[in-house]
Amino acid sequence: MFGIIRPCRHRLSERLRTSWWAHLCGLCLTLRDDHGQFARAATNYDGLIISALVEAQSPAGSPRRVAGPCPLRGMRTAPVSVGEGARLAAAASLVLASAKVRDHVDDRDGVFGRRPVAGAARVVADRWARQGGVSAHSVGFDTTPLVDAVGRQASVESSVGPGDSVLVVTEPTESATSAACAHTAVLAGRPGNVEPLGEVGRLFGRVVHLVDAVEDLAEDTGTGAWNPLTATGTTLTEARRLCDDAVLGVRLALRECVFTDAALVHALLVHELEQAVVRAFAHAGSRKRGRSAGREVRDGDGGCLWLPRFRIPARERNAAAGCGIAMWQCCTCQFCCRDPFPGPWSGRPRESCGDCCECCDCCDC
């Protein structure tokens, strides 16, 4: 799973946390049911915002069903979202995931630099793009803007140089996310929301692209890979200004929308989007590595977060097992929200969560 909107479970109230999980699991299960088990790899934390937007605008909300036990939920059942919102989110996630895979192949990142892997990855990317089109057609969404954005990205990146605006590079992503967010208003029967939600999607896509570039900057600089910030000569200060302006624009555009229940959308697209920007730039600007079992980083408020590092004995080291453990640790909040001993589902925050865990369903903004 990927995406920049990854809320700590203790920053959401119980009601909003349950709703967030319902949309995340609904997206994952829709991908499985419509396109097979492997398609679940395209599950995108940001993609569930599409499903949440549909529910927030619908007078009756979105339908739910009870899903069976899942390891990522501590082997518990849970209500999950179904219907048009989940299918639109699945379509957008598949198309954007195909773009991400192609981007890794074009940049020859890691194992994608090997021809057999690159060839297989291109096949997967093409398949996901086709499957995304099928899901989109079922909810009346034209994927042309998304497919066009995927096709234009490489040529746009090759055309920019030092002195050009980095927003030239982010424009295809902005167009794709704008189209997907605007269509949520069509599904919910809120034509007056089409324009402001298109603006929300455009600015959200800008933040996603810039944050991704900031998070990859150190690695791309070390490996010599292409990065929009270095290619255009954009400083971290300028990138932060663009992100902050976009976050403010999202907040203002949401005020122009009519919602039935805006609590989750507000939490994700206002507070968590701002937190994602703070997190990305704090880590890019200051990082200290420990010498043993973890690494210490500075958070946006100047505090310290201790992130544990895995050490697997050589005889037991296995790539598949390592990926499974890492996914389990992240998705059960082992990294940031568990106590040292009770276990990942203790429900008690670590000290590093601080006052941010005392959130309610709404705020005075």
N, C-alpha and C positions, 0 to 999 in steps of 0.2 A: 504494500500500500504506500502511496505517496501523496504529496500535497502539503501546503503550508499551514492550513487551518487544522491544528492538532491541539484542541483544548485539553488542558489538565482536567481530570474528572472532578477536581475539587474547586474549579472555577465556575462550574455550572451547578445550579440548584438540582435537586433530585428529579424534578419534573422535566427540566430541560436536558439533563443528562440522559434520562430515559428516552426522550424524543430524539436526541442526537444519535444514540445507539440504534433506535428504530430505523432511522434513515440510512445509517451506515450499513447495518445488516441487510436492510431492504435492497440497497444498491448491490451488495455482494451477492445476495441470493437471486436477484433478478438477472445478473450476469451469468450465474450458474444455470438457472432454469432456461434462459433463452439461448445461451451460446456455449454451454458446456463448462466443465470444471476449470479448465485452463484460463478461461476468460476472467475468472475471479482475480487473476493477477493484475487486472486493470482497475481494480477497486481504488478509488481516488477520494481522499478525505475532502478535497475541494469539490468534487463532483456531487457529493450529497447535498450541497447547498442548493442545487437545482431542485431536488426533491423537497427540501425544506421550504423553498420559495413557493412551490405549487401548493403545499399544505397551508402555508401562512396566508395565502390569498383566497383559498377555497372556503366558502361558508360552512361546509360540513367537514372541513379538514381533509385528511387523506385516509383511505381505508387501511386497516392493519390486519395482520394474521399472526398467529402464534407460531414461531419457528422452533425447531427442535434444539437440543443441547449443542453447544459449540465450545471448543477449547478456549477461544478468545473471549468468551463470556463466562469462563469458569464452569463450563459444562452446565449452564443454566438455559432454560427456555426463555424466550423474550418475545414481546410483540414487535413486528417489523412492518415497515411501510411497503405497500404494494400499489399497483395501479399506474396511471400515466406519468406521474411525477418520477417514480422509480425507473420507468422505462426510458424517459427522457434523460435522466441522470446517467443511466447505463450507456445510452447512445453517445452522449458527450464524453464520458469517461473512456470509452473504447477508441473514439476518434482521436482524442487528445493523447491517450496512451500510445497509439500508433505513431503520432508525431514525435513523442518523446523517444521511442525506440529508434525511429529513423534518425533523430538528432544524434543519438549515441553512436549509431553506425557511421553517419557522415563524419563525426568528430573522431572516430576510431578510438573511443574511450575503452580502456581496459581490455576485456576479452572481446569486445566488439571490433577490435583491431585485427582479429584473426578472420580470415576469409570464410571458413566454414560457419563460424558463429555469426558473422555479419550476414551471410546468405540466409541462414535460418531466421535471423531476426527480421530481415526484410519480408520474408514470407509471413511471419507472425504479424508484422505491422500492416501488411496488405489485407490480411484476413480480418484483423480487428477493425480496419477502416470500412470494409464491406459489411461486417456485422453491425457496426454502429449505424450504417445507413439503413439497414433493415429495421433496427429498433426505432430509429427516428421516424421512418415512414409510418410505423404503426401508430404514432401519436401525432401525425400530420406535420412533422418538422422537416424542413428542407435542409439537408446537411451540406449543401453547396458552400455556404460561408465557411464551415469548418474544414471541408476538404480543400477548398481554395486556400485557406490559411496555411494548411499543412503543405500544400504544393508550393506556395510562394515563399515560405520561410527561408529555405536554402538560398534562393536567388537574392532575397533581401539582404541576408547576412553577407553574401559575397560582394554586394555592391557598396557597402558602407566602409568608411575609413576614418582615420583620426580627424576630429573636428565635426563629424556628422552627429546629429542628434541620436541618442540611444532610443528615442521613441520611434524612430523609423524601424528599428528592429522589433520592438514590442507590438507594432501595429497589427500584424497578422493574429497574434494571440488575443489582442484586444477585440478584434472583429469577431473572432470565433466565440469568445465568452459572452460578448454582447448579444449575439444572435441567440445563444442558448438561454440566457437569462430573460430576454425579451419574450421568448416563446412560452415561458412559464405563465405569463399573464394571459396568453391566448388559451392555454389549457384550463386556467382557473376562471375564465370568463370575466377578466378584468381588463378590457381594452385600454382604459385610461392609464394603466400601469406599464404599458408596452414601452413607451419612450423613457420614463425614468429608470425602469429596470434594464433597458438597453445601456443606459449610462452607467448604472451600477456594474453591469457585466464588463463594460469596456474598461473602467478604472480598476476593477478587480483583476482583470487579465493583465493589466500593466503592472500591478503590484506583484502578482504571481511570477511574471517573467523577470522582473528586476530582483526580487528576493532570491529566485533560483540562481541568477547570475552572481549575486553577492555570495551566496553559500558555496558556489563552485569556484569562486575567484582564486583562492589560494591554491587549490589543486590544479586548476587550469593554468595558472601562472607557472607552477612547478613542472608541469608536463608539456607546456607549450601549446595546449589546446586552445581553440578559438573561444573567446568570451566576449559578449557584447560590450562590457565595460572597458576592457583593454582595447578592443578593436576601434571603438569610437573615442577613446581617451576620456571617458566619463569617470570622474572621481567618485569616491564613496560619499563624500559630502553632497555632491549633486544628485547622486542616486537616492540618497536618503531624503533629500528635499522633494524629489519627484514622488517617492513613495508616500511621504507625509501628505503632500497635496492630494494624491489619489485617495488616500484613506479618508481625508476630509470630504472629498467629492462624493465618495460612497455614502458617507453619513448624511450629507445634504440631499442626495438623490433619493435615499430611502424615505426621507420625510415627505416627499411628493407622492409616495405610493399609498394605496389604500389596502390595509391588511385586516384579516379577521383576527389573527393572533400573531403579532410580530416579535414575540419575546425571543424565540430561538434565532430567527434571522438577525435580529438586532445584536444578540450576543456574539454570533459568528462573524457578521460582516462589519461590525463596529469594533467591539472590544477585542475579539480574537484576531481579527485582521491587523489591528494596531499592535497587538502583542507579537504577532509573527514578524512584523517589521522590526520591532525592538529587539527580538531574539536574534534575527539574522544579522543585524548590524552590530549588536553587542559582541557576538561571537567573531565577526569579521574584524572588529577593531581591537580586540584584546582577548588573547587565548594563552593560557599557561598549561603546560602538560606536566603531569606528575610522573614520578619515576617508577611507580609500581602498579597498583590495582585500579587506577582510575585517572581521570583528568579533571582539572578544576577550570571552570570558565566563569566569566563575569556576566551576570544578568543585566537587564536594562536599568535596574535601580542601584547598581553598584554592588549587589550582594553576590555571594558565591553559590554555585550549584556544583555538586560533586556527582559526576557521571561515572558509574562503575565500568570497568573494562574487563571483558571476559578473558580468561586464560584457560585453554583446553589442553590437556596433556597431549603430547605428540601422537601417542598411540591411539588416541581417541578422536583426533582431529578429523573432521569430515565436513566438507563444504555444505552439503545439504543440511546436516544436523545443526551446523553453526547458524545458517540462515533461519532455520526453524526456531532456534533458541532466541535469536535476536528479535524475530517478529513477536514471539510470545512475550518477551520481556517488555517490548514497547507497547504492545496492545493491551497488556494488563497493568500498565502504569508502574512496572517494576522500577523504571529508571528514575522517575521524579516523584512518585506519590505513595510509595509503600514505606512502612516502618522497617527497621533493620531485621526483625525476626518474625512478626506474626504471619506474613505471607502477602501475596499480591492482592487478595480480596478482603483485606482487613477493613477497608473503608476509612482508614485513618491517614491523614496527610503527613508527609515529612515536614520538618521544620522549614525546608527551603520553599514550601508553598506560601508561607507567611500569611499576610492579610488577604492575599488575592483569593483565598479559598472561601472567604465569607461573602459570597455573591448571592443575590436573590434573582427573581425572575425578571426584574426590570430595574431601571436606574433613572436618575433625575435628568439625564441628558435627552 
